[in-house]
Amino acid sequence: MIDLYHHGSSVCAAKVRFTLGEKNLAWQGHYLDILKGDQFAPEYQKLNPKAVVPTLVHDGNVIVESTVINEYLDETFPDVPLKPKSAVERAEMRVWTKAVDENLHPACGEITFASCHRHIVRRLPEDKFQAFLNSTPPISVTTHWHERKKEIIMQGLDAPGIGDTFRLYDGYLGKMEKTLATRPWLAGETFSLADIAVTPYVNRLDMLGMAPMWEGKRPRVTEWFNRIKARAAFKPSFLDWCPPDLTADLLTFGRQSWPSVERMLAQTS
């Protein structure tokens, strides 16, 4: 029995749903609205002390951290393997998954809240809004996410360092373009956990209406993402789980933010 605690817009939860979909595995979902603070419930924090999603429970075993979950699933359910056959390509796969965990994921949290989610949580009643701000554990998305999230929610795109965050993200799109010049997939000749790991972060930009970061300027990333979206597991894993009102908010607020983001990307750090 596979139980997954997740949310529709969580990039990490989508990454695990994508793996489950690619492997055609049945799972039971437990939906947490992380924009209302469901993840801070004491019973959930017993499963995941960082108060983040996803959390996987398989036959009573609790597995956290999406990259770890995906490797666990690939080892536990080896049909439809998602790791390259060669040791060199597996190493390249892990360079990408490591980059996601260390750089892209923290950056994604910042740009998502700065561009969109800050507007959503500000709709909460004042007492619930303050509770949301204060409930993030000291160590969560990053070791300083508790205070950084407050700063971004209050200041948005004017928060210190947001321009650098967008430029870091853009730099990874450049690395993808260079890598895909020599191979069809990020870690080599086969679709792998590297592609699964990066997909949610490109899709987040797409849902924010920020596809101009690659469309018309990075043809290999464009072609790669088109092939990703054509996979049978993509729509059920990403688009179908995101509530329509949240999908609309991401696009509306993202498009409103884009002119400022475009100006940031044109600057040098």
Backbone as JSON, one array per atom type, in Angstrom:
{
  "sequence": "MIDLYHHGSSVCAAKVRFTLGEKNLAWQGHYLDILKGDQFAPEYQKLNPKAVVPTLVHDGNVIVESTVINEYLDETFPDVPLKPKSAVERAEMRVWTKAVDENLHPACGEITFASCHRHIVRRLPEDKFQAFLNSTPPISVTTHWHERKKEIIMQGLDAPGIGDTFRLYDGYLGKMEKTLATRPWLAGETFSLADIAVTPYVNRLDMLGMAPMWEGKRPRVTEWFNRIKARAAFKPSFLDWCPPDLTADLLTFGRQSWPSVERMLAQTS",
  "N": [[0.85, -1.19, 0.0], [0.64, 2.14, -0.94], [0.83, 5.32, 0.31], [0.44, 8.75, -0.21], [1.21, 11.9, 0.88], [0.39, 15.05, -0.15], [0.32, 18.02, -2.31], [-1.36, 20.11, -4.72], [0.13, 22.15, -6.06], [2.7, 21.77, -5.24], [6.04, 21.44, -6.09], [7.76, 19.38, -5.39], [6.03, 17.35, -4.6], [4.76, 16.91, -7.04], [6.87, 15.87, -8.47], [7.19, 13.34, -7.31], [4.65, 12.25, -7.84], [4.89, 12.12, -10.61], [6.86, 10.15, -10.94], [5.5, 7.94, -9.81], [3.44, 7.8, -11.66], [4.83, 7.26, -14.07], [5.68, 4.72, -13.51], [3.34, 3.41, -13.31], [2.05, 2.91, -10.86], [-0.27, 2.2, -8.29], [-1.74, 4.38, -5.9], [-2.66, 5.9, -2.77], [-3.98, 8.99, -2.11], [-3.4, 11.75, 0.12], [-4.5, 14.76, 0.63], [-3.04, 17.84, 1.28], [-3.61, 21.16, 2.01], [-1.32, 23.35, 1.48], [-1.23, 26.07, 1.35], [-3.01, 26.94, 3.12], [-2.04, 26.04, 5.43], [-2.21, 23.37, 6.26], [-0.11, 21.6, 6.5], [1.12, 22.14, 8.86], [-0.13, 20.88, 10.9], [-0.03, 19.09, 13.95], [-0.17, 16.25, 13.87], [0.63, 15.68, 11.28], [3.21, 16.71, 11.26], [4.47, 14.89, 12.82], [4.94, 12.88, 11.04], [6.43, 14.23, 9.1], [8.76, 16.22, 10.06], [9.74, 18.62, 8.99], [7.54, 19.85, 8.0], [6.68, 19.86, 5.31], [5.62, 18.89, 2.01], [6.28, 16.25, -0.36], [5.21, 13.38, 1.62], [5.85, 9.99, 1.76], [4.29, 6.96, 2.51], [4.89, 3.66, 2.76], [3.8, 0.49, 3.09], [3.8, 0.92, 5.84], [6.24, 2.12, 6.29], [7.83, 5.21, 6.59], [8.8, 7.58, 4.29], [10.69, 10.37, 3.47], [11.58, 13.43, 1.73], [11.74, 14.25, -1.54], [13.55, 13.51, -3.61], [14.84, 11.33, -2.45], [12.61, 9.71, -2.05], [11.9, 9.15, -4.72], [14.13, 7.66, -5.62], [13.88, 5.53, -3.88], [11.41, 4.47, -4.73], [12.15, 3.67, -7.31], [13.99, 1.66, -6.78], [12.47, -0.11, -5.27], [10.37, -0.8, -6.89], [11.24, -2.09, -9.56], [10.4, -2.45, -12.2], [9.9, -0.74, -15.27], [12.38, 0.91, -15.29], [14.02, 3.82, -14.01], [16.52, 4.81, -13.9], [19.6, 5.44, -15.57], [21.47, 2.94, -17.44], [24.29, 2.87, -17.42], [27.08, 3.51, -15.22], [28.3, 5.99, -15.41], [26.32, 7.63, -16.57], [24.39, 7.4, -14.59], [25.69, 8.75, -12.58], [25.71, 11.32, -13.71], [22.97, 11.75, -13.73], [22.53, 12.0, -10.99], [23.95, 14.3, -10.44], [22.28, 16.21, -11.54], [19.93, 15.8, -9.95], [20.94, 16.5, -7.49], [21.59, 19.18, -7.92], [19.03, 20.2, -8.23], [17.97, 19.81, -5.62], [19.74, 21.36, -4.06], [19.88, 23.91, -5.23], [17.88, 24.67, -7.3], [15.41, 24.04, -6.08], [15.21, 25.58, -3.59], [15.32, 28.09, -4.86], [13.02, 28.01, -6.41], [11.01, 28.02, -4.46], [11.3, 30.63, -3.52], [10.78, 32.25, -5.85], [8.19, 31.49, -6.45], [6.64, 32.24, -4.21], [7.23, 34.98, -4.23], [6.22, 35.8, -6.71], [3.59, 34.84, -6.84], [2.31, 33.22, -4.65], [2.35, 34.76, -2.34], [0.27, 36.55, -2.63], [-1.91, 34.9, -2.43], [-1.81, 33.8, 0.2], [-2.15, 36.1, 1.6], [-4.83, 36.49, 1.5], [-5.89, 35.13, 3.58], [-7.65, 35.21, 6.74], [-6.62, 37.63, 9.22], [-5.63, 36.5, 11.64], [-5.13, 33.86, 10.89], [-3.36, 34.3, 8.84], [-1.13, 35.37, 10.2], [-0.57, 33.17, 11.78], [0.17, 31.38, 9.76], [2.54, 32.6, 8.84], [4.15, 32.27, 11.07], [4.38, 29.57, 11.55], [6.13, 27.96, 10.1], [8.71, 25.6, 10.42], [12.01, 26.05, 11.94], [14.01, 24.86, 10.35], [13.38, 24.1, 7.13], [12.4, 24.37, 3.93], [14.83, 25.61, 3.4], [17.65, 26.26, 5.57], [17.09, 28.71, 6.59], [14.51, 29.33, 5.99], [12.21, 30.01, 7.43], [12.36, 32.77, 8.24], [13.03, 33.9, 5.78], [10.85, 33.34, 4.12], [8.84, 34.88, 5.32], [9.89, 37.44, 4.79], [9.77, 37.51, 1.98], [7.03, 37.18, 1.49], [6.05, 39.54, 2.57], [7.41, 41.52, 1.09], [7.57, 40.75, -1.57], [8.48, 40.91, -5.0], [10.28, 42.86, -4.48], [11.85, 42.02, -2.45], [15.04, 41.53, -0.9], [17.59, 40.19, -2.98], [15.98, 38.75, -4.76], [16.19, 39.16, -7.5], [18.68, 37.96, -8.04], [17.95, 35.34, -7.52], [16.11, 34.72, -9.58], [17.88, 34.99, -11.72], [19.66, 32.92, -11.18], [17.99, 30.73, -11.59], [17.45, 31.09, -14.31], [19.99, 30.62, -15.24], [20.22, 27.86, -14.93], [18.44, 26.97, -16.86], [19.97, 27.66, -19.04], [22.1, 25.87, -18.69], [20.74, 23.49, -19.11], [20.08, 23.79, -21.83], [22.61, 23.69, -23.01], [23.46, 21.1, -22.24], [21.53, 19.48, -23.49], [22.24, 19.71, -26.08], [23.86, 17.66, -26.75], [22.63, 15.28, -26.24], [19.52, 13.43, -25.93], [18.15, 13.4, -23.5], [18.47, 14.59, -20.09], [20.38, 13.14, -18.6], [21.49, 11.46, -20.44], [20.93, 8.98, -22.93], [18.47, 7.99, -22.26], [15.24, 8.62, -20.82], [15.04, 9.7, -17.48], [15.37, 9.75, -13.84], [16.58, 12.18, -13.6], [15.38, 13.86, -15.51], [12.78, 13.75, -14.53], [13.19, 15.01, -12.09], [13.82, 17.66, -12.79], [11.67, 18.53, -14.29], [9.32, 19.56, -12.75], [10.18, 22.11, -12.09], [10.62, 23.54, -14.4], [8.05, 23.37, -15.35], [6.75, 24.87, -13.38], [7.54, 27.51, -14.0], [6.27, 27.66, -16.48], [3.57, 27.49, -15.73], [3.38, 29.86, -14.42], [3.34, 31.6, -16.47], [5.78, 32.25, -17.56], [7.21, 31.18, -19.65], [8.63, 32.51, -21.72], [11.23, 32.55, -20.85], [12.52, 30.45, -22.0], [11.27, 29.84, -24.45], [11.64, 30.57, -27.85], [14.26, 31.27, -27.5], [15.76, 29.24, -26.43], [15.93, 26.57, -27.98], [16.39, 23.8, -27.61], [15.68, 23.25, -24.97], [13.0, 23.92, -25.2], [12.1, 21.93, -27.0], [12.65, 19.64, -25.49], [10.92, 20.03, -23.28], [8.47, 19.96, -24.57], [8.42, 17.27, -25.33], [8.37, 16.12, -22.81], [5.85, 17.01, -21.88], [4.24, 15.58, -23.56], [4.26, 13.03, -22.59], [2.48, 10.29, -21.19], [2.11, 10.3, -18.42], [2.4, 12.91, -17.62], [0.27, 14.99, -17.63], [-1.71, 13.92, -15.77], [-0.1, 13.9, -13.48], [0.77, 16.51, -13.01], [-0.92, 18.72, -14.06], [-3.61, 17.94, -13.62], [-3.86, 17.66, -10.87], [-3.63, 20.14, -9.81], [-5.63, 22.53, -8.39], [-8.29, 24.25, -10.13], [-8.67, 26.99, -9.42], [-6.25, 27.63, -8.24], [-4.48, 27.13, -10.36], [-5.34, 29.18, -12.05], [-4.66, 31.42, -10.48], [-1.85, 31.18, -10.34], [-1.16, 31.67, -13.03], [-2.3, 34.21, -13.48], [-1.14, 35.95, -11.5], [1.52, 35.4, -12.01], [1.85, 36.34, -14.66], [1.4, 39.04, -14.19], [3.67, 39.59, -12.77], [5.69, 39.17, -14.58], [6.79, 41.34, -16.28], [8.45, 42.73, -14.43], [10.17, 40.66, -13.72], [11.37, 40.11, -16.16], [12.87, 42.42, -16.49], [14.66, 42.1, -14.36], [16.08, 39.83, -15.24], [17.47, 40.9, -17.32], [19.4, 42.33, -16.14], [22.73, 42.42, -14.77], [24.23, 40.53, -12.19]],
  "CA": [[0.0, 0.0, 0.0], [1.39, 3.39, -1.05], [0.1, 6.53, 0.67], [1.21, 9.95, -0.52], [0.73, 13.18, 1.39], [0.84, 15.92, -1.24], [-0.46, 19.21, -2.64], [-1.43, 20.26, -6.17], [1.14, 23.02, -6.66], [4.03, 21.46, -4.72], [6.93, 20.88, -7.11], [8.31, 18.11, -4.92], [4.97, 16.35, -4.67], [4.57, 16.59, -8.45], [8.0, 15.02, -8.87], [6.89, 11.97, -6.88], [3.5, 11.78, -8.64], [5.4, 11.81, -11.95], [7.51, 8.83, -10.85], [4.44, 6.95, -9.62], [2.74, 7.66, -12.94], [5.69, 6.59, -15.05], [5.77, 3.31, -13.13], [1.98, 2.86, -13.29], [1.8, 2.41, -9.52], [-1.47, 2.69, -7.61], [-1.44, 5.04, -4.63], [-3.74, 6.59, -2.07], [-3.56, 10.36, -1.83], [-3.86, 12.52, 1.27], [-4.25, 16.11, 0.12], [-2.82, 18.88, 2.28], [-3.58, 22.5, 1.42], [-0.17, 23.99, 2.11], [-1.44, 27.51, 1.37], [-3.85, 27.21, 4.29], [-1.3, 25.62, 6.61], [-2.5, 22.0, 6.69], [1.14, 20.89, 6.77], [1.6, 22.45, 10.2], [-0.88, 20.09, 11.89], [0.9, 18.27, 14.74], [-0.15, 14.85, 13.45], [1.43, 15.57, 10.07], [4.61, 16.98, 11.57], [5.05, 13.65, 13.34], [5.43, 12.16, 9.85], [7.41, 15.05, 8.39], [9.08, 17.34, 10.97], [9.98, 19.87, 8.27], [6.24, 20.39, 7.61], [6.63, 20.04, 3.86], [5.18, 17.72, 1.24], [5.47, 15.09, -0.03], [5.64, 12.28, 2.48], [5.39, 8.7, 1.26], [4.21, 5.86, 3.48], [4.78, 2.4, 2.02], [3.76, -0.66, 4.01], [4.11, 1.38, 7.19], [7.53, 2.82, 6.32], [7.7, 6.62, 6.23], [9.93, 8.05, 3.49], [10.57, 11.8, 3.19], [12.5, 14.03, 0.75], [11.26, 13.76, -2.83], [14.62, 12.82, -4.35], [15.0, 10.04, -1.79], [11.41, 8.94, -2.34], [11.95, 8.66, -6.1], [15.11, 6.58, -5.7], [13.26, 4.4, -3.16], [10.41, 3.86, -5.61], [12.81, 3.01, -8.43], [14.61, 0.44, -6.28], [11.46, -1.02, -4.74], [9.53, -1.23, -8.02], [12.23, -1.95, -10.64], [9.81, -2.42, -13.54], [10.02, 0.61, -15.84], [13.51, 1.53, -14.58], [14.18, 5.25, -14.25], [17.94, 5.17, -13.8], [20.37, 4.98, -16.73], [22.18, 1.67, -17.22], [25.72, 3.03, -17.17], [27.44, 4.21, -13.99], [28.59, 7.39, -15.75], [25.05, 8.34, -16.74], [23.75, 7.48, -13.27], [26.36, 9.85, -11.88], [25.21, 12.56, -14.29], [21.62, 11.88, -13.22], [22.56, 12.48, -9.6], [24.39, 15.7, -10.45], [21.07, 17.01, -11.76], [19.02, 15.74, -8.8], [21.61, 17.26, -6.43], [21.41, 20.6, -8.26], [17.64, 20.54, -7.91], [17.8, 19.91, -4.17], [20.56, 22.4, -3.45], [19.75, 25.23, -5.85], [16.62, 24.98, -7.96], [14.25, 23.99, -5.19], [15.1, 26.82, -2.8], [15.02, 29.21, -5.76], [11.62, 27.9, -6.82], [10.2, 28.5, -3.35], [11.36, 32.09, -3.48], [10.11, 32.92, -6.97], [6.76, 31.18, -6.41], [6.01, 33.11, -3.22], [7.38, 36.38, -4.64], [5.4, 36.07, -7.89], [2.19, 34.43, -6.75], [1.7, 32.69, -3.43], [2.18, 35.81, -1.33], [-1.06, 37.14, -2.82], [-2.9, 33.91, -1.98], [-1.85, 33.68, 1.66], [-2.64, 37.37, 2.15], [-6.29, 36.42, 1.56], [-6.29, 34.5, 4.83], [-7.94, 36.14, 7.85], [-5.38, 38.11, 9.82], [-5.09, 35.57, 12.61], [-4.61, 32.69, 10.17], [-2.19, 34.78, 8.1], [-0.01, 35.44, 11.14], [-0.24, 31.78, 12.15], [0.9, 30.82, 8.62], [3.88, 33.16, 8.84], [4.93, 31.86, 12.24], [4.35, 28.12, 11.76], [7.2, 27.25, 9.4], [9.79, 25.21, 11.33], [13.27, 26.74, 11.7], [14.64, 24.22, 9.19], [12.33, 23.6, 6.25], [12.92, 24.37, 2.56], [16.24, 25.89, 3.64], [17.91, 26.44, 6.99], [16.62, 30.03, 7.0], [13.26, 29.56, 5.26], [11.21, 30.63, 8.31], [12.43, 34.22, 8.13], [13.07, 34.31, 4.38], [9.49, 33.31, 3.58], [8.17, 36.09, 5.82], [10.43, 38.59, 4.05], [9.28, 37.49, 0.6], [5.59, 37.41, 1.52], [5.79, 40.95, 2.86], [8.02, 42.44, 0.13], [7.38, 40.28, -2.94], [9.61, 41.02, -5.93], [11.22, 43.85, -3.95], [12.65, 41.42, -1.39], [16.46, 41.47, -1.26], [18.11, 38.99, -3.6], [15.05, 38.04, -5.66], [16.76, 39.21, -8.85], [19.7, 36.91, -8.12], [17.26, 34.05, -7.55], [15.62, 34.52, -10.94], [19.02, 34.8, -12.62], [20.15, 31.56, -10.94], [17.04, 29.84, -12.29], [17.7, 31.24, -15.73], [21.27, 29.96, -15.53], [20.0, 26.42, -15.08], [17.87, 26.75, -18.19], [21.11, 27.7, -19.95], [22.82, 24.61, -18.56], [19.93, 22.48, -19.8], [20.23, 23.98, -23.28], [23.94, 23.2, -23.38], [23.48, 19.65, -22.07], [20.65, 18.84, -24.47], [22.86, 19.78, -27.4], [24.64, 16.44, -27.0], [21.87, 14.08, -25.85], [18.09, 13.72, -25.93], [17.66, 13.57, -22.14], [19.46, 15.29, -19.28], [21.46, 12.27, -18.13], [21.98, 10.57, -21.49], [20.07, 8.54, -24.02], [17.16, 7.55, -21.79], [14.48, 9.39, -19.83], [15.47, 9.2, -16.17], [15.02, 10.55, -12.67], [17.07, 13.55, -13.81], [14.32, 14.6, -16.21], [11.67, 13.86, -13.59], [13.55, 15.98, -11.06], [13.85, 19.03, -13.31], [10.38, 18.88, -14.91], [8.43, 20.45, -11.99], [10.73, 23.46, -11.98], [10.31, 24.17, -15.69], [6.59, 23.49, -15.39], [6.34, 25.98, -12.52], [7.67, 28.73, -14.81], [5.24, 27.61, -17.51], [2.28, 27.8, -15.11], [3.44, 31.27, -14.06], [3.36, 32.4, -17.69], [7.14, 32.73, -17.77], [7.86, 30.38, -20.67], [9.59, 33.26, -22.52], [12.6, 32.31, -20.4], [13.15, 29.5, -22.93], [10.64, 29.83, -25.77], [12.21, 31.53, -28.77], [15.67, 31.54, -27.23], [16.43, 27.98, -26.07], [15.13, 25.59, -28.72], [16.53, 22.43, -27.1], [14.82, 23.17, -23.79], [11.62, 23.93, -25.71], [11.8, 20.61, -27.57], [12.65, 18.71, -24.36], [9.71, 20.22, -22.49], [7.35, 19.47, -25.38], [8.4, 15.8, -25.22], [7.93, 15.82, -21.45], [4.4, 17.24, -21.79], [3.56, 14.56, -24.36], [4.27, 11.75, -21.89], [1.15, 9.98, -20.65], [2.04, 10.57, -16.98], [2.6, 14.32, -17.29], [-0.95, 15.73, -17.29], [-2.27, 13.48, -14.48], [0.8, 14.17, -12.36], [0.99, 17.93, -12.82], [-2.02, 19.65, -14.32], [-4.9, 17.49, -13.08], [-3.89, 17.77, -9.42], [-3.61, 21.54, -9.39], [-7.01, 23.03, -8.43], [-8.46, 25.28, -11.16], [-8.47, 28.35, -8.92], [-4.81, 27.83, -8.04], [-3.91, 27.25, -11.7], [-5.64, 30.53, -12.53], [-3.87, 32.37, -9.71], [-0.46, 31.09, -10.78], [-1.01, 32.34, -14.33], [-2.64, 35.63, -13.36], [-0.12, 36.68, -10.73], [2.79, 35.24, -12.71], [1.89, 37.28, -15.78], [1.54, 40.39, -13.64], [5.04, 39.72, -12.29], [6.67, 38.94, -15.64], [7.58, 42.51, -16.71], [9.52, 42.97, -13.45], [11.13, 39.55, -13.81], [12.13, 40.3, -17.4], [13.86, 43.45, -16.23], [15.68, 41.49, -13.51], [16.92, 38.91, -16.03], [18.31, 41.69, -18.21], [20.46, 42.94, -15.34], [23.82, 41.55, -14.34], [24.29, 40.53, -10.72]],
  "C": [[0.88, 1.24, 0.0], [0.45, 4.54, -0.71], [1.01, 7.72, 0.4], [0.51, 11.17, 0.03], [1.29, 14.25, 0.45], [-0.06, 17.14, -1.39], [-0.34, 19.47, -4.13], [-0.32, 21.1, -6.76], [2.55, 22.73, -6.15], [4.89, 20.82, -5.8], [7.48, 19.53, -6.68], [7.27, 17.01, -4.95], [4.72, 15.94, -6.12], [5.66, 15.67, -8.96], [7.73, 13.56, -8.51], [5.68, 11.42, -7.64], [3.94, 11.37, -10.04], [6.06, 10.43, -11.96], [6.47, 7.74, -10.68], [3.69, 6.71, -10.93], [3.54, 6.94, -13.98], [5.79, 5.09, -14.77], [4.4, 2.63, -13.05], [1.64, 2.24, -11.94], [0.53, 3.03, -8.94], [-1.07, 3.3, -6.26], [-2.66, 5.74, -4.09], [-3.25, 7.98, -1.69], [-4.18, 10.95, -0.58], [-3.5, 13.97, 0.98], [-4.14, 17.11, 1.26], [-2.78, 20.24, 1.57], [-2.48, 23.3, 2.11], [-0.28, 25.51, 2.1], [-2.42, 27.93, 2.46], [-3.19, 26.72, 5.58], [-1.58, 24.21, 7.1], [-1.24, 21.24, 7.1], [1.69, 21.14, 8.17], [0.83, 21.7, 11.29], [0.08, 19.17, 12.63], [0.97, 16.82, 14.28], [0.64, 14.66, 12.16], [2.91, 15.8, 10.37], [5.28, 15.8, 12.27], [5.6, 12.8, 12.2], [6.57, 12.92, 9.2], [7.72, 16.29, 9.23], [9.36, 18.66, 10.27], [8.68, 20.55, 7.85], [6.2, 20.77, 6.14], [6.03, 18.78, 3.24], [6.19, 17.51, 0.11], [6.06, 14.26, 1.11], [5.02, 11.02, 1.91], [5.37, 7.71, 2.43], [3.95, 4.58, 2.69], [4.89, 1.23, 2.99], [4.22, -0.26, 5.41], [5.42, 2.12, 7.33], [7.36, 4.24, 5.81], [8.97, 7.06, 5.51], [9.69, 9.53, 3.18], [11.69, 12.21, 2.23], [12.23, 13.42, -0.63], [12.32, 13.03, -3.64], [14.85, 11.43, -3.77], [13.81, 9.14, -2.08], [11.49, 8.34, -3.74], [12.98, 7.55, -6.27], [14.57, 5.33, -4.99], [12.26, 3.68, -4.07], [11.07, 3.1, -6.76], [13.48, 1.71, -8.0], [13.57, -0.59, -5.85], [10.59, -1.6, -5.85], [10.37, -1.1, -9.29], [11.66, -2.02, -12.05], [9.71, -0.95, -13.99], [11.14, 1.35, -15.11], [13.69, 2.99, -15.0], [15.59, 5.73, -13.97], [18.64, 4.68, -15.06], [21.12, 3.69, -16.4], [23.64, 1.87, -16.85], [25.98, 3.83, -15.91], [27.7, 5.69, -14.26], [27.3, 8.19, -15.87], [24.27, 8.42, -15.43], [24.39, 8.59, -12.44], [25.86, 11.2, -12.4], [23.78, 12.82, -13.84], [21.63, 12.5, -11.83], [23.13, 13.89, -9.49], [23.18, 16.61, -10.65], [20.15, 16.98, -10.55], [19.62, 16.51, -7.61], [21.45, 18.76, -6.67], [19.99, 21.06, -7.95], [17.49, 20.75, -6.41], [18.53, 21.1, -3.58], [20.27, 23.8, -3.98], [18.37, 25.53, -6.41], [15.44, 24.98, -7.0], [14.15, 25.2, -4.28], [14.75, 28.03, -3.66], [13.54, 29.19, -6.16], [10.69, 28.37, -5.71], [10.16, 30.01, -3.31], [10.57, 32.72, -4.62], [8.61, 32.66, -6.95], [6.06, 32.09, -5.41], [6.1, 34.58, -3.65], [6.43, 36.74, -5.78], [3.92, 35.86, -7.65], [1.69, 34.16, -5.34], [1.52, 33.72, -2.33], [0.8, 36.43, -1.42], [-2.15, 36.2, -2.29], [-2.97, 33.86, -0.46], [-2.3, 34.99, 2.3], [-4.17, 37.42, 2.19], [-6.78, 35.81, 2.87], [-6.71, 35.56, 5.84], [-6.66, 36.46, 8.61], [-4.79, 37.12, 10.82], [-4.48, 34.35, 11.95], [-3.38, 33.08, 9.34], [-0.97, 34.83, 9.02], [0.41, 34.05, 11.58], [0.55, 31.11, 11.03], [2.34, 31.3, 8.63], [4.76, 32.55, 9.93], [5.07, 30.35, 12.39], [5.44, 27.35, 11.04], [8.31, 26.88, 10.38], [11.09, 25.95, 11.0], [14.04, 26.17, 10.51], [13.56, 23.59, 8.34], [12.87, 23.52, 4.83], [14.42, 24.65, 2.57], [16.42, 26.08, 5.14], [17.43, 27.8, 7.5], [15.26, 30.36, 6.4], [12.21, 30.25, 6.12], [11.2, 32.15, 8.14], [12.41, 34.69, 6.68], [11.67, 34.32, 3.77], [8.69, 34.52, 4.06], [8.59, 37.31, 5.01], [9.84, 38.66, 2.65], [7.78, 37.74, 0.55], [5.28, 38.89, 1.74], [6.3, 41.88, 1.77], [7.9, 42.0, -1.33], [8.64, 40.41, -3.79], [10.62, 42.08, -5.5], [12.08, 43.28, -2.83], [14.11, 41.34, -1.81], [16.82, 40.14, -1.9], [17.2, 38.28, -4.57], [15.58, 38.06, -7.1], [17.82, 38.14, -9.05], [19.06, 35.53, -8.21], [16.74, 33.75, -8.95], [16.78, 34.27, -11.91], [19.66, 33.42, -12.41], [19.29, 30.55, -11.69], [17.29, 29.88, -13.79], [19.0, 30.57, -16.14], [21.11, 28.46, -15.69], [19.3, 26.09, -16.39], [18.98, 26.79, -19.24], [21.92, 26.42, -19.89], [22.06, 23.48, -19.24], [20.12, 22.57, -21.31], [21.56, 23.43, -23.76], [24.01, 21.68, -23.3], [22.69, 18.95, -23.17], [21.17, 18.99, -25.9], [23.56, 18.48, -27.76], [23.87, 15.17, -26.7], [20.38, 14.42, -25.82], [17.52, 14.0, -24.54], [18.79, 14.09, -21.26], [20.62, 14.43, -18.83], [21.97, 11.32, -19.21], [20.93, 10.23, -22.51], [18.67, 8.14, -23.58], [16.55, 8.55, -20.8], [14.77, 8.82, -18.46], [14.96, 10.1, -15.04], [15.57, 11.97, -12.77], [16.0, 14.4, -14.47], [13.11, 14.79, -15.3], [11.95, 14.93, -12.55], [13.43, 17.42, -11.55], [12.48, 19.47, -13.82], [9.52, 19.81, -14.06], [8.89, 21.9, -11.97], [10.58, 24.24, -13.29], [8.79, 24.37, -15.78], [6.08, 24.63, -14.51], [6.44, 27.3, -13.28], [6.58, 28.79, -15.87], [3.89, 28.01, -16.92], [2.22, 29.25, -14.64], [3.44, 32.19, -15.29], [4.73, 32.93, -18.04], [7.92, 31.85, -18.76], [8.77, 31.18, -21.59], [11.04, 33.12, -22.04], [13.3, 31.26, -21.25], [12.54, 29.54, -24.33], [11.23, 30.94, -26.64], [13.67, 31.82, -28.56], [16.45, 30.28, -26.87], [15.66, 26.83, -26.71], [15.23, 24.17, -28.17], [15.7, 22.24, -25.83], [13.36, 23.13, -24.21], [11.23, 22.56, -26.21], [11.73, 19.56, -26.46], [11.34, 18.81, -23.58], [8.47, 19.77, -23.27], [7.26, 17.95, -25.32], [7.97, 15.37, -23.83], [6.41, 15.92, -21.35], [3.61, 16.21, -22.57], [3.53, 13.2, -23.67], [2.93, 11.54, -21.2], [1.02, 10.36, -19.18], [2.08, 12.05, -16.65], [1.31, 15.0, -16.82], [-1.56, 15.24, -15.97], [-1.4, 13.85, -13.28], [0.91, 15.64, -12.01], [-0.29, 18.76, -12.92], [-3.31, 19.23, -13.63], [-4.99, 17.67, -11.57], [-3.89, 19.21, -8.94], [-5.03, 22.1, -9.49], [-7.15, 24.17, -9.44], [-8.23, 26.7, -10.65], [-7.0, 28.65, -8.67], [-4.09, 27.94, -9.37], [-4.12, 28.66, -12.25], [-4.82, 31.58, -11.79], [-2.41, 32.37, -10.14], [-0.25, 31.87, -12.08], [-1.26, 33.84, -14.21], [-1.54, 36.42, -12.66], [1.25, 36.56, -11.39], [2.92, 36.2, -13.87], [2.03, 38.71, -15.3], [2.99, 40.64, -13.22], [6.06, 39.73, -13.43], [7.43, 40.19, -16.09], [8.71, 42.84, -15.74], [10.58, 41.91, -13.53], [11.99, 39.73, -15.04], [13.21, 41.36, -17.22], [15.0, 42.91, -15.35], [16.64, 40.63, -14.32], [17.85, 39.68, -16.95], [19.48, 42.34, -17.46], [21.56, 41.92, -15.06], [23.94, 41.67, -12.84], [25.58, 41.17, -10.23]]
}
